[in-house]
Amino acid sequence: MKRILHTLLAAALLALLPRAQAALTIEITGGAEGALPIAIVPFGVEGQGLPPENVSAIVTNNLKRSGRFAPLPEKDLLARPHQGSEVNFRDWRALGSDYLVVGKVRATAGGQYNVQFELFDVFRGARITGYSIPAGAQELRRAAHQISDIIYEKLTGQPGAFNTRIAYVTVSNVAPKQQSYALQVADADGYNPQTILTSKQPLLSPAWSPDGTRLAYLSFENKRAQIYIQEVASGKRELLASFPGLNGAPAWSPDGTRLALTLSKDGNPEIYVMNLASKILERLTSNPAIDTEAAWSPDGQRIVFTSDRGGKPQLYVMPAGGGNAQRITFEGDYNARGRYSPDGKLLAMVHGARGQYRIALLDLETRALRVLTDRTLDESPSFAPNGAMIIYATHDGKKGVLAAVSVDGRVQQRLLLQEGDVREAAWSPFGRRLILQQ
């Protein structure tokens, strides 16, 4: 049960984690075979001055990073159309591109922009979709992410998750034997990092509220484990749990009205649920073992948690109101940190066998377990809101990094800081949408 206690009291491990000072850099370390060939023409620019963001480059990088698309290199483009009337489909068929994206960014009054794009099926010579997106200068990256989401969904049938964010914990060495910890939020592509909180003591277990406006997390800033909820935009925060003993592993209910917690205030680590309006606690487990790391099913009917009541850490499921718990993992000698996929059909977890800790998926219908990663110390899995990818913490040599893997295991990414380490990632719900006009 040592690794479960690590989740609650991992100050020693977090002391190895430097604080981020720049955007995360994403490296593609493995891509899916059969990626769709797509040509994304650099968007035209209309009006005075260049826009502060290269929208088409962001779209290209997003689609390439997903592993589902193979964008044509810009140097191979035979033409540079910016609207459908300028497209000669024979040019793009000759290049073997299945799909084509064209568009332009037009400056409007008051420092505003209008981003227009069109998506075409090259071999049918048909327009699939097109939108016009008004956006301020600070929203151009968001507009590019939304364009990426639209293209991804139109061509794969699955919502895109480019217009989302990730929360993560970093720590920097500010003096000999002194660290500064930070809870940060960045776009899903690693850009626009925002520091939510800094502390001289460890920060752990960030968890997004279902509406993406708040984070719950564990802080040791008062030299003891306490759970806070903080508004991302305003920084306003509330101390939620500061009971004697352990306070850890916060997890939001799907409706955002309750928080599951691990508390040892009554002597043993157990699962509790707090009503966030009344602050009333309900104890869900009562067992001599350590029960921790609760997570709700998407329909709010079940809670999965980690327990060593069978001798070693394994995953159990119980009704959300408490009651009989059923063990659901049996392969390997360690299965912990269970997280439901958005459709409720899969569980991501940390799977340990023969001293190797990797990210695995359990199919809840067939009970088949599939290991997705191949390193020795992978932890803290978190699903993208579309269920296509899982972000997790791992190591690259002595350096702590984040990584992501597709649910089929074929697409792999690594998220690096230029200096230092980063851990404890959580993927946000779907992002706010801009106004679209077809």
BAGU-91659 format. One record per residue (C-alpha): residue number from 1; x, y, z. Coordinates in Angstrom, 3 decimals. Example, Ala and Ser with C-alpha at 12.3 -4.5 7.8 and 13.67 -1.06 7.14 Angstrom:
// BAGU-91659
(1, (12.300, -4.500, 7.800))
(2, (13.670, -1.060, 7.140))
END
This chain:
// BAGU-91659
(1, (0.000, 0.000, 0.000))
(2, (3.048, 2.255, -0.071))
(3, (2.114, 3.789, -3.441))
(4, (-1.359, 4.686, -2.203))
(5, (0.127, 6.521, 0.738))
(6, (2.408, 8.199, -1.794))
(7, (-0.688, 9.720, -3.406))
(8, (-1.682, 11.252, -0.085))
(9, (1.713, 12.182, 1.353))
(10, (4.071, 12.442, -1.612))
(11, (5.991, 15.466, -0.480))
(12, (9.262, 13.616, -0.805))
(13, (8.671, 12.707, -4.430))
(14, (7.333, 16.135, -5.305))
(15, (10.533, 17.658, -3.985))
(16, (12.090, 16.435, -7.218))
(17, (9.748, 18.458, -9.412))
(18, (10.861, 21.892, -10.699))
(19, (8.385, 24.618, -11.524))
(20, (7.428, 25.416, -15.102))
(21, (8.470, 28.795, -16.445))
(22, (7.421, 28.292, -20.065))
(23, (5.009, 26.408, -22.274))
(24, (5.106, 22.654, -22.376))
(25, (6.699, 21.304, -25.541))
(26, (4.899, 18.334, -27.078))
(27, (6.919, 15.693, -28.908))
(28, (5.182, 13.012, -30.968))
(29, (6.881, 9.744, -30.054))
(30, (4.496, 7.394, -31.853))
(31, (1.780, 7.835, -34.475))
(32, (-1.041, 5.692, -35.772))
(33, (-0.724, 3.897, -39.079))
(34, (-3.218, 4.961, -41.693))
(35, (-3.323, 8.630, -40.644))
(36, (-5.548, 10.643, -42.976))
(37, (-3.646, 12.727, -45.574))
(38, (-4.772, 16.340, -45.307))
(39, (-3.522, 19.596, -46.830))
(40, (-3.830, 22.742, -44.712))
(41, (-3.023, 25.804, -46.790))
(42, (-1.533, 28.770, -44.876))
(43, (-4.444, 31.111, -44.223))
(44, (-4.568, 34.393, -46.082))
(45, (-4.434, 37.668, -44.187))
(46, (-6.682, 40.629, -44.927))
(47, (-6.557, 44.063, -43.348))
(48, (-3.709, 45.995, -41.801))
(49, (-1.000, 44.191, -39.851))
(50, (-0.299, 40.550, -39.269))
(51, (-2.456, 38.741, -36.696))
(52, (-0.569, 37.800, -33.514))
(53, (-1.124, 34.067, -34.079))
(54, (-0.597, 31.815, -37.106))
(55, (-3.993, 30.136, -37.071))
(56, (-3.353, 27.612, -39.850))
(57, (-0.042, 26.526, -38.258))
(58, (-1.815, 25.883, -34.958))
(59, (-4.462, 23.811, -36.761))
(60, (-1.737, 21.848, -38.578))
(61, (0.139, 21.124, -35.358))
(62, (-3.031, 20.088, -33.541))
(63, (-4.114, 17.611, -36.201))
(64, (-0.608, 16.185, -36.577))
(65, (-0.251, 15.823, -32.823))
(66, (-3.452, 13.788, -32.631))
(67, (-1.825, 11.021, -34.667))
(68, (-4.994, 10.698, -36.737))
(69, (-3.873, 13.043, -39.537))
(70, (-0.813, 13.397, -41.776))
(71, (-0.675, 17.064, -42.879))
(72, (1.064, 17.701, -46.183))
(73, (4.384, 19.595, -45.749))
(74, (3.963, 23.250, -46.623))
(75, (6.836, 23.085, -49.148))
(76, (4.891, 20.490, -51.170))
(77, (1.815, 22.658, -51.719))
(78, (1.132, 23.289, -55.405))
(79, (-1.187, 26.236, -54.807))
(80, (-2.230, 28.655, -52.053))
(81, (-6.004, 29.115, -52.283))
(82, (-7.780, 30.930, -49.474))
(83, (-11.394, 30.195, -50.394))
(84, (-13.336, 27.469, -52.126))
(85, (-13.748, 29.316, -55.436))
(86, (-9.940, 29.263, -55.850))
(87, (-9.523, 25.509, -55.350))
(88, (-8.500, 23.270, -58.265))
(89, (-9.140, 19.786, -56.926))
(90, (-6.898, 18.144, -59.536))
(91, (-3.859, 19.739, -57.904))
(92, (-4.682, 18.183, -54.549))
(93, (-5.613, 14.793, -55.978))
(94, (-2.194, 14.710, -57.628))
(95, (-0.607, 15.195, -54.221))
(96, (-2.593, 12.325, -52.711))
(97, (-4.352, 14.531, -50.198))
(98, (-7.752, 13.206, -49.110))
(99, (-8.878, 16.466, -47.531))
(100, (-8.137, 20.164, -47.920))
(101, (-8.459, 23.110, -45.529))
(102, (-8.344, 26.711, -46.757))
(103, (-9.095, 29.948, -44.979))
(104, (-8.211, 33.514, -44.142))
(105, (-7.937, 35.846, -41.185))
(106, (-9.473, 39.284, -41.701))
(107, (-8.772, 42.197, -39.355))
(108, (-11.905, 44.129, -38.366))
(109, (-12.509, 47.246, -36.287))
(110, (-11.267, 47.581, -32.746))
(111, (-8.476, 45.048, -32.979))
(112, (-10.895, 42.218, -33.712))
(113, (-10.553, 39.452, -36.295))
(114, (-12.792, 37.220, -38.356))
(115, (-11.398, 33.754, -39.050))
(116, (-12.948, 31.932, -42.004))
(117, (-12.178, 28.371, -43.036))
(118, (-13.536, 25.666, -45.312))
(119, (-12.969, 21.907, -45.291))
(120, (-13.172, 19.928, -48.554))
(121, (-13.279, 16.306, -49.618))
(122, (-10.670, 16.334, -52.391))
(123, (-11.712, 13.221, -54.297))
(124, (-15.397, 14.094, -54.305))
(125, (-14.604, 17.732, -54.955))
(126, (-17.148, 18.673, -52.314))
(127, (-17.258, 21.113, -49.439))
(128, (-17.748, 19.332, -46.117))
(129, (-18.160, 22.357, -43.860))
(130, (-17.053, 25.916, -43.268))
(131, (-17.368, 28.517, -40.552))
(132, (-16.649, 32.142, -39.793))
(133, (-15.393, 32.774, -36.257))
(134, (-15.135, 36.289, -34.765))
(135, (-12.325, 36.501, -32.242))
(136, (-10.244, 39.064, -30.401))
(137, (-6.469, 39.010, -30.610))
(138, (-6.281, 36.994, -27.401))
(139, (-8.786, 34.455, -28.731))
(140, (-7.071, 33.527, -31.987))
(141, (-5.421, 30.444, -30.504))
(142, (-8.777, 29.369, -29.106))
(143, (-10.336, 29.896, -32.542))
(144, (-7.609, 27.716, -34.086))
(145, (-8.296, 25.001, -31.509))
(146, (-12.002, 25.161, -32.267))
(147, (-11.332, 24.856, -36.003))
(148, (-9.201, 21.810, -35.207))
(149, (-12.049, 20.350, -33.153))
(150, (-14.518, 20.833, -36.015))
(151, (-12.215, 19.197, -38.560))
(152, (-11.411, 16.328, -36.198))
(153, (-15.078, 15.623, -35.512))
(154, (-16.166, 15.885, -39.147))
(155, (-13.507, 13.420, -40.302))
(156, (-13.367, 10.969, -37.379))
(157, (-16.903, 11.137, -36.006))
(158, (-15.517, 11.887, -32.549))
(159, (-15.416, 15.308, -30.833))
(160, (-12.025, 16.970, -30.789))
(161, (-10.378, 17.979, -27.510))
(162, (-7.947, 20.650, -28.723))
(163, (-9.942, 23.483, -27.125))
(164, (-9.330, 22.134, -23.610))
(165, (-6.772, 22.664, -20.867))
(166, (-4.551, 20.668, -18.578))
(167, (-3.684, 21.351, -14.947))
(168, (-0.354, 20.156, -13.551))
(169, (2.022, 20.584, -10.638))
(170, (5.642, 21.724, -10.894))
(171, (8.351, 22.757, -8.439))
(172, (11.539, 24.765, -8.829))
(173, (14.703, 24.980, -6.791))
(174, (14.789, 28.586, -5.581))
(175, (17.641, 28.140, -3.082))
(176, (19.727, 25.290, -1.675))
(177, (17.332, 22.804, -0.094))
(178, (14.364, 25.077, -0.844))
(179, (11.683, 24.511, -3.455))
(180, (8.741, 26.504, -4.730))
(181, (5.728, 24.506, -5.890))
(182, (3.238, 25.700, -8.476))
(183, (-0.174, 24.611, -9.676))
(184, (-0.470, 25.619, -13.319))
(185, (-3.006, 25.483, -16.128))
(186, (-2.159, 25.493, -19.847))
(187, (-3.908, 24.892, -23.147))
(188, (-3.979, 21.250, -24.214))
(189, (-1.114, 21.968, -26.634))
(190, (1.042, 23.303, -23.788))
(191, (0.706, 27.003, -24.615))
(192, (-0.561, 29.863, -22.437))
(193, (0.615, 28.536, -19.061))
(194, (-1.092, 30.263, -16.145))
(195, (0.050, 29.940, -12.540))
(196, (-2.920, 29.279, -10.264))
(197, (-1.038, 28.997, -6.992))
(198, (2.533, 28.931, -5.683))
(199, (3.605, 27.467, -2.366))
(200, (6.734, 26.549, -0.448))
(201, (5.067, 23.233, 0.389))
(202, (3.866, 20.398, -1.894))
(203, (0.697, 20.615, -3.992))
(204, (-1.026, 17.432, -5.162))
(205, (-3.968, 15.877, -6.977))
(206, (-5.545, 18.698, -9.029))
(207, (-9.087, 17.820, -10.126))
(208, (-11.291, 19.876, -12.473))
(209, (-14.887, 20.705, -11.672))
(210, (-17.296, 19.414, -14.347))
(211, (-17.824, 22.938, -15.717))
(212, (-14.067, 23.591, -15.948))
(213, (-14.171, 26.732, -13.790))
(214, (-12.649, 25.394, -10.548))
(215, (-9.885, 23.106, -9.344))
(216, (-9.838, 21.021, -6.193))
(217, (-6.375, 20.102, -4.927))
(218, (-4.361, 18.961, -1.940))
(219, (-1.968, 21.446, -0.324))
(220, (0.649, 21.091, 2.404))
(221, (1.253, 24.864, 2.615))
(222, (0.232, 24.965, 6.297))
(223, (2.529, 22.018, 7.054))
(224, (-0.405, 19.593, 6.933))
(225, (-2.580, 18.022, 4.256))
(226, (-5.580, 20.224, 3.418))
(227, (-8.022, 20.282, 0.502))
(228, (-8.922, 23.512, -1.270))
(229, (-11.258, 24.488, -4.096))
(230, (-10.111, 27.413, -6.233))
(231, (-11.690, 29.387, -9.077))
(232, (-9.331, 29.318, -12.040))
(233, (-10.262, 32.743, -13.430))
(234, (-10.404, 34.806, -10.236))
(235, (-8.055, 32.902, -7.942))
(236, (-10.684, 32.905, -5.188))
(237, (-10.326, 29.789, -3.099))
(238, (-11.989, 27.983, -0.217))
(239, (-10.527, 25.645, 2.392))
(240, (-12.718, 22.574, 2.188))
(241, (-11.149, 19.900, 4.386))
(242, (-8.661, 20.318, 7.226))
(243, (-9.582, 17.458, 9.511))
(244, (-7.091, 15.741, 11.817))
(245, (-5.041, 13.142, 9.928))
(246, (-5.164, 12.660, 6.180))
(247, (-7.163, 14.885, 3.831))
(248, (-6.632, 13.815, 0.231))
(249, (-7.644, 12.542, -3.215))
(250, (-10.487, 14.977, -4.083))
(251, (-12.843, 13.904, -6.884))
(252, (-15.856, 15.828, -8.214))
(253, (-19.264, 14.272, -8.739))
(254, (-20.483, 14.592, -12.360))
(255, (-23.026, 17.261, -11.373))
(256, (-20.423, 19.299, -9.487))
(257, (-22.395, 19.350, -6.216))
(258, (-20.296, 16.883, -4.209))
(259, (-16.685, 15.958, -3.683))
(260, (-15.379, 12.509, -2.779))
(261, (-12.445, 12.641, -0.339))
(262, (-10.093, 10.344, 1.522))
(263, (-10.105, 11.221, 5.228))
(264, (-8.607, 9.520, 8.279))
(265, (-10.278, 11.768, 10.827))
(266, (-11.943, 8.740, 12.437))
(267, (-8.706, 6.759, 12.606))
(268, (-8.455, 4.923, 9.276))
(269, (-8.298, 6.238, 5.674))
(270, (-11.843, 5.927, 4.306))
(271, (-13.906, 7.329, 1.435))
(272, (-16.224, 10.197, 2.309))
(273, (-18.472, 12.434, 0.207))
(274, (-18.994, 16.108, 1.056))
(275, (-22.022, 18.073, -0.072))
(276, (-20.429, 21.325, -1.265))
(277, (-23.439, 23.480, -0.392))
(278, (-24.037, 22.227, 3.150))
(279, (-20.517, 20.867, 3.862))
(280, (-22.179, 17.760, 5.316))
(281, (-19.991, 14.632, 5.162))
(282, (-21.191, 11.131, 4.391))
(283, (-18.890, 8.192, 5.073))
(284, (-19.050, 5.561, 2.316))
(285, (-16.533, 2.912, 3.426))
(286, (-15.765, 1.254, 6.738))
(287, (-12.930, -1.223, 6.495))
(288, (-9.663, -1.823, 8.367))
(289, (-7.829, -1.468, 5.044))
(290, (-6.759, 1.775, 3.377))
(291, (-9.525, 3.013, 1.034))
(292, (-8.561, 5.957, -1.187))
(293, (-8.449, 7.498, -4.707))
(294, (-12.187, 7.593, -5.384))
(295, (-13.545, 8.474, -8.846))
(296, (-17.160, 8.764, -10.004))
(297, (-18.671, 7.030, -12.989))
(298, (-19.941, 9.494, -15.656))
(299, (-23.572, 8.762, -14.735))
(300, (-22.860, 9.406, -11.050))
(301, (-24.158, 5.979, -10.031))
(302, (-20.882, 4.291, -9.018))
(303, (-17.567, 5.093, -7.390))
(304, (-14.338, 3.249, -8.118))
(305, (-11.621, 3.363, -5.464))
(306, (-8.326, 1.777, -4.464))
(307, (-8.126, -0.521, -1.460))
(308, (-5.702, -3.066, -0.031))
(309, (-8.482, -4.960, 1.737))
(310, (-7.520, -8.038, -0.313))
(311, (-3.876, -7.809, 0.768))
(312, (-2.545, -5.678, -2.092))
(313, (-3.826, -2.505, -3.759))
(314, (-6.652, -3.289, -6.188))
(315, (-9.663, -1.467, -7.630))
(316, (-13.146, -1.837, -6.194))
(317, (-16.512, -0.431, -7.286))
(318, (-19.420, 0.468, -5.017))
(319, (-22.700, 2.363, -5.384))
(320, (-22.247, 6.140, -5.162))
(321, (-24.233, 6.142, -1.936))
(322, (-22.009, 3.491, -0.367))
(323, (-22.704, -0.185, 0.201))
(324, (-21.212, -3.448, -0.950))
(325, (-17.909, -3.033, -2.811))
(326, (-16.953, -5.397, -5.630))
(327, (-13.346, -6.056, -6.595))
(328, (-12.836, -5.588, -10.343))
(329, (-9.060, -5.997, -10.917))
(330, (-7.206, -9.270, -10.551))
(331, (-4.243, -9.180, -12.946))
(332, (-0.910, -8.057, -11.513))
(333, (-0.065, -7.311, -7.896))
(334, (-0.992, -3.618, -8.011))
(335, (-3.884, -1.727, -9.618))
(336, (-4.666, 1.792, -8.430))
(337, (-5.827, 5.326, -9.347))
(338, (-8.803, 4.135, -11.403))
(339, (-10.418, 6.719, -13.711))
(340, (-13.544, 6.228, -15.830))
(341, (-13.560, 7.053, -19.526))
(342, (-16.138, 9.717, -20.485))
(343, (-18.491, 7.037, -21.859))
(344, (-18.106, 4.901, -18.722))
(345, (-16.974, 1.822, -20.636))
(346, (-13.293, 1.815, -19.677))
(347, (-11.170, 2.321, -16.594))
(348, (-7.675, 3.756, -16.840))
(349, (-5.362, 2.801, -13.989))
(350, (-1.810, 2.374, -12.794))
(351, (-1.051, -1.324, -13.260))
(352, (1.877, -2.858, -11.405))
(353, (3.495, -6.192, -12.180))
(354, (7.056, -7.423, -11.496))
(355, (8.100, -4.002, -10.253))
(356, (6.906, -2.162, -13.386))
(357, (4.166, 0.479, -13.061))
(358, (2.372, 1.287, -16.302))
(359, (-0.882, 2.786, -17.549))
(360, (-3.496, 0.174, -18.430))
(361, (-7.131, 0.060, -19.533))
(362, (-9.807, -2.256, -18.218))
(363, (-12.826, -2.952, -20.428))
(364, (-15.676, -2.987, -17.932))
(365, (-17.856, -5.242, -20.080))
(366, (-15.332, -7.944, -21.001))
(367, (-12.969, -7.349, -18.019))
(368, (-10.038, -7.527, -20.449))
(369, (-6.977, -5.596, -19.244))
(370, (-4.662, -3.952, -21.792))
(371, (-1.360, -2.261, -20.909))
(372, (-0.782, 0.916, -22.949))
(373, (2.648, 2.168, -21.848))
(374, (6.090, 0.624, -21.517))
(375, (8.017, 2.626, -18.922))
(376, (8.692, 1.584, -15.340))
(377, (7.052, 4.357, -13.306))
(378, (3.906, 5.715, -14.986))
(379, (1.173, 7.207, -12.809))
(380, (-1.763, 9.627, -12.459))
(381, (-3.787, 8.842, -15.623))
(382, (-6.440, 11.335, -16.773))
(383, (-8.739, 10.980, -19.792))
(384, (-9.224, 13.678, -22.400))
(385, (-12.904, 14.697, -22.382))
(386, (-13.484, 12.949, -25.724))
(387, (-11.981, 9.713, -24.386))
(388, (-9.411, 9.442, -27.190))
(389, (-6.237, 10.111, -25.176))
(390, (-4.941, 9.647, -21.644))
(391, (-2.435, 12.035, -20.094))
(392, (-0.186, 10.677, -17.337))
(393, (3.017, 11.339, -15.404))
(394, (6.233, 9.453, -16.078))
(395, (10.018, 9.854, -16.179))
(396, (12.471, 10.490, -18.980))
(397, (15.725, 9.446, -17.396))
(398, (15.860, 11.404, -14.132))
(399, (13.469, 14.027, -15.479))
(400, (9.791, 13.997, -14.564))
(401, (7.608, 14.583, -17.629))
(402, (4.028, 14.263, -18.735))
(403, (3.051, 11.938, -21.553))
(404, (-0.104, 11.038, -23.433))
(405, (-1.220, 7.842, -25.121))
(406, (-4.256, 7.025, -27.241))
(407, (-6.704, 4.460, -25.903))
(408, (-5.543, 2.007, -28.574))
(409, (-1.918, 2.557, -27.531))
(410, (-0.707, 3.576, -30.993))
(411, (-0.428, 7.355, -30.631))
(412, (2.095, 8.547, -28.055))
(413, (3.253, 12.015, -26.999))
(414, (5.658, 13.445, -24.470))
(415, (5.168, 16.858, -22.818))
(416, (8.402, 18.492, -21.680))
(417, (9.472, 21.636, -19.899))
(418, (12.623, 23.313, -21.164))
(419, (13.970, 23.150, -17.637))
(420, (12.789, 21.063, -14.716))
(421, (10.105, 18.468, -14.193))
(422, (6.314, 18.433, -14.240))
(423, (3.776, 15.963, -12.824))
(424, (0.233, 15.417, -11.530))
(425, (-1.682, 16.292, -14.702))
(426, (-5.464, 16.490, -15.019))
(427, (-7.281, 17.039, -18.327))
(428, (-10.107, 19.573, -18.233))
(429, (-13.681, 19.147, -19.499))
(430, (-14.519, 20.541, -22.952))
(431, (-13.610, 24.208, -23.385))
(432, (-15.743, 27.256, -23.949))
(433, (-16.866, 27.634, -27.551))
(434, (-16.632, 30.822, -29.571))
(435, (-19.519, 32.106, -31.680))
(436, (-19.695, 30.296, -35.021))
(437, (-21.351, 31.328, -38.276))
(438, (-21.633, 28.917, -41.181))
END
